[in-house]
Amino acid sequence: MDWMAWTWPTAIFFMVIASLLIVFTILAIKFPETPRVGVLRIETTRGDRLFITLLGSAFINLAWLGLVGADTQPWALAVCLAYAAAVFRWV
């Protein structure tokens, strides 16, 4: 990792994203689904909801850093997990 000047948290972040993509690909192959319409009134699949969750989580973390600071950043993870649960349930 030294050749890219990565830190372990950065590497773990990208490993988690890659793992999510692999898991969702396997789920799509094994359990195909039909798109559903949620509160946004658009058709979404699991992959769409994952993308919405990742994008929203990025904004939640950026807002948390700007408004609260980095000292309590792990609490932003709890907010992101609640947000992800809501997206996968209702969107």
Secondary structure, DSSP 8 states (H G I E B T S, - for coil): -GGGT--HHHHHHHHHHHHHHHHHHHHHHHS----EE-TTSSEE-HHHHHHHHHHHHHHHHHHHHHHT-STTHHHHHHHHHHHHHHHHHH-
